[in-house]
Amino acid sequence: MKHRGRTIGSSPGVVKDKRGGYDARMRKECPLCAEFMRLVARDVVARVPGTSQDVKTSVHEWVCPECDYFEEADVRS
């Protein structure tokens, strides 16, 4: 059984379902300079040794535009 994400609402006793994925208005603060970070999606290409195959993987990262700090985003399906 998969548990649904829940969050506490604005009034006591109210529990709301969390939305899956990321929202464009979602913000995260940089732990180094306190600027707002951006959620960036990019494709990483890895070559399989001994073949001509390329493996593409989509990666989501939080990136700070001021100090170049980055961390991998926790994306759950």
C-alpha positions in Angstrom: 0.0 0.0 0.0 1.4 3.4 -1.0 0.9 6.2 1.5 -0.3 9.5 0.2 1.7 12.6 1.2 -0.2 14.9 3.6 0.5 18.3 5.0 -1.1 20.4 7.8 -3.5 23.1 6.7 -4.0 26.6 8.0 -6.5 25.8 10.6 -6.3 23.2 13.4 -7.3 19.7 12.4 -7.2 20.4 8.7 -5.0 18.0 6.6 -4.6 18.5 2.9 -3.1 16.2 0.2 0.3 17.3 -1.1 0.5 17.8 -4.9 3.0 15.6 -6.7 6.0 17.0 -8.5 7.2 20.5 -8.3 5.4 23.7 -8.8 7.0 26.7 -10.6 6.2 28.9 -7.6 8.0 26.5 -5.3 11.1 28.2 -3.6 14.1 27.0 -1.8 16.7 29.2 0.0 20.4 28.7 -0.5 22.1 27.6 2.7 25.3 29.6 1.8 24.1 33.0 0.7 20.3 33.0 1.5 19.3 33.8 -2.1 16.4 31.9 -3.8 17.5 28.9 -5.8 16.1 27.7 -9.1 14.9 24.3 -10.0 16.8 23.2 -13.1 16.1 20.1 -15.2 18.8 18.8 -17.5 19.7 15.6 -19.4 22.9 13.8 -18.5 24.4 11.6 -21.3 26.5 8.6 -20.4 28.2 6.4 -22.9 28.2 2.6 -22.5 31.8 1.4 -22.8 32.4 -0.9 -25.8 29.3 0.2 -27.7 28.0 3.2 -29.5 25.0 3.5 -27.2 24.3 6.7 -25.2 22.1 6.6 -22.1 20.2 9.8 -21.3 19.0 10.4 -17.7 16.9 13.4 -16.6 18.3 15.1 -13.5 16.6 17.8 -11.4 18.8 20.1 -9.4 18.4 23.2 -7.2 21.0 25.8 -8.4 21.8 29.1 -6.7 22.4 31.8 -9.3 24.6 33.9 -6.9 27.1 31.5 -5.4 26.8 28.5 -7.8 25.8 26.2 -4.9 23.7 23.2 -6.2 22.1 20.1 -4.8 20.1 17.3 -6.3 16.3 17.7 -6.0 14.2 15.0 -4.5 11.7 14.2 -7.3 9.2 11.5 -6.5 6.7 10.1 -8.9 
